[in-house]
Amino acid sequence: MRTTVTLDPDVEQLLHERMTARGVSFKQALNDAVRESSTPRVDYFFETPSRSIGLRYDATKALQIAGELEDEEILTKMRAGR
């Protein structure tokens, strides 16, 4: 596709630097820049720090407790329906 684009002077300078550094045409430098800008970056790392708030919880019985609570809820609903 052929189109006319008006570039800001700083963008034009960036494209000329890319052309020189990579030894490519203006068209190729522009196409590469557009492609790179639309590709998600994966060169970052995000980490959320954690801190102890002093609670001690044994997660080994979490499923058992959840099951018991669910059973109680079911029995409560069944009794209410009588």
Legacy VTK file of the C-alpha trace (Angstrom):
# vtk DataFile Version 3.0
C-alpha trace
ASCII
DATASET POLYDATA
POINTS 82 float
0.000 0.000 0.000
1.283 3.414 -0.857
0.413 6.346 1.384
1.739 9.729 2.456
2.875 10.135 6.047
4.016 13.349 7.697
6.673 12.601 10.299
7.772 14.824 13.127
11.437 15.806 12.838
12.479 13.645 15.801
10.733 10.581 14.337
12.382 11.177 10.983
15.758 11.343 12.739
15.050 8.050 14.550
14.166 6.360 11.268
17.327 7.660 9.581
19.387 6.352 12.513
17.671 2.973 12.160
18.364 2.955 8.422
22.043 3.630 9.008
22.466 1.186 11.873
20.710 -1.674 10.095
21.645 -0.856 6.533
18.046 -0.899 5.323
15.853 1.355 3.200
13.540 4.015 4.610
10.552 1.821 3.758
12.042 -1.184 5.560
13.027 0.888 8.608
9.516 2.321 8.874
7.809 -1.075 8.430
10.101 -2.676 11.020
9.451 0.122 13.514
5.672 -0.228 13.128
5.848 -4.023 13.505
8.054 -3.780 16.600
5.737 -1.255 18.223
2.738 -3.555 17.775
4.476 -6.608 19.263
4.010 -7.035 23.027
7.210 -6.612 25.024
8.325 -9.550 27.099
11.633 -8.171 28.299
10.297 -6.966 31.636
9.789 -8.686 34.944
7.134 -7.767 37.466
7.336 -8.865 41.061
5.078 -8.021 43.951
6.880 -8.034 47.273
5.189 -9.890 50.099
5.387 -9.404 53.822
4.300 -11.456 56.772
1.348 -10.045 58.681
1.862 -12.409 61.563
-0.960 -14.848 60.841
-0.211 -18.533 60.946
-2.432 -20.674 58.769
-2.044 -24.333 57.934
-3.266 -24.704 54.364
-3.044 -28.496 54.404
-6.598 -28.816 55.705
-8.111 -26.013 53.628
-10.016 -28.363 51.309
-11.360 -30.335 54.236
-12.582 -27.155 55.952
-14.117 -25.886 52.698
-15.922 -29.194 52.240
-17.274 -29.114 55.762
-18.535 -25.557 55.313
-20.189 -26.515 52.046
-21.835 -29.540 53.693
-23.168 -27.331 56.487
-24.596 -24.883 53.939
-26.329 -27.690 52.037
-27.830 -29.105 55.247
-29.045 -25.657 56.296
-30.788 -25.166 52.947
-32.314 -28.641 53.090
-33.670 -28.040 56.597
-35.104 -24.689 55.569
-36.937 -26.348 52.665
-38.842 -28.797 54.902
LINES 1 83
82 0 1 2 3 4 5 6 7 8 9 10 11 12 13 14 15 16 17 18 19 20 21 22 23 24 25 26 27 28 29 30 31 32 33 34 35 36 37 38 39 40 41 42 43 44 45 46 47 48 49 50 51 52 53 54 55 56 57 58 59 60 61 62 63 64 65 66 67 68 69 70 71 72 73 74 75 76 77 78 79 80 81
